[in-house]
Amino acid sequence: MRATPLAAPAGALSRRKRLELDNDLDTECPTRKQARRGPQPQLPPCLLPLSPPPAPARALAVTTASRLGPYVLLEPEEGGRAYRALHCPTGTEYTCKVYPVREATAVLEPYWRLPPRGHVARPTEVLAGPRHLYTFFRRSHGDMHSLVRHRHRLPEPEAAALFRQMAAALAHCHQHGLVLRDLKLRRFVFTDHERTKLVLENLEDACVLTGPDDSLWDKHACPAYVGPEVLSSRACYSGKAADVWSLGVALFTMLAGHYPFQDSEPVLLFGKIRRGAFALPQGLSAAARCLVRCLLRREPAERLTATGILLHPWLRENPIPSAPSRSRLWEADQVVPEGPGLEEAEEEERGGAVGLYG
């Protein structure tokens, strides 16, 4: 077992990576990252015709309670890709993500590209074995998806404080040539018990750009968060603008307690997304409504950039994150969201899946 330092890669790699559409609302369908050089293994997509159903992803063959240097791997999480790990000398718990060792360059390259900042969680240690790569991350205190699912909708001051950190993470990635693609609430995790500080969980599936052009040709997104241009017949689309759309879906969900576009049939869901019509919940301020509309524009060129989001008045008026009081927590729990909530939407999405273009 040897430690692998996060050193710069020897050469630039292509950003035209083969992608598949995966189901955002199904936590049992993890994506697998592919190496960028050499033959690419074909991964089973999560959205297939209703008959036959997609086969479940097979977990990597890693034995739990096994020793890895100073760490012990405990029970698996997220379908077997991640494990709870214990650092024996200190007793500190970590999350260990396991990849085939052949994917080491593809897994680590986004971290090489991105300068260290507080917006994105980075592996604290990387170990390479004969067959597997082990990346260790600090344990989080929950994620945004779970918070919104429990609270249904967040008060504007709290939502603005949290969303500003999400937008800062996206802007940091875009400024350094990374397109996140699989962007959703679940990927933002809390680093403190009070749940006021957010970071992007990891850079899994991020696309490393080789120049100023951010055009992508592959269709890869989560159904509830996918942009209309990804669903269109266009040969390519702007990866950064697609990220902004997904961030707009996340903001709408934080403020409303449900997704802006929902349907039990994926074909109908994609039709609603292509039309781009949504209803904002009552009681939102004019600035909040403005920002949501600036992100969820059908035409990608009309959306705000990630950097531009941080200049919006709604975020500049709420710059300091604050922990919610117990009274605000109680009031938020009493709000009944308009339309199906996250739990109902998850159940509907798990009912079936179809091809991208129906």
Secondary structure, 3 states (H helix, E strand, C coil): CEECCCCCCCCCCCCCCCCCCCCCCCCCCCCCCCCCCCCCCCCCCCCCCCCCCCCCCCCCCCCCCCEECCEEEEEEEHHHCEEEEEECCCCEEEEEEEEEHHHHHHHHHHHHHCCCCCCECCCCEEEECCCEEEEEEECCCCEHHHHHHHHCCCCHHHHHHHHHHHHHHHHHHHHCCEECCCCCHHHEEECCCCCCCEEECCCCCCEECCCCCCEECCCCCCCCCCCHHHHCCCCCEEHHHHHHHHHHHHHHHHHHCCCCCCCCCHHHHHHHHHHCCCCCCCCCCHHHHHHHHHHCCCCHHHCCCHHHHCCCHHHHCCCCCCCCCHHHHHHHHCCCCCCCCHHHHHHHHHCCCCCCCC
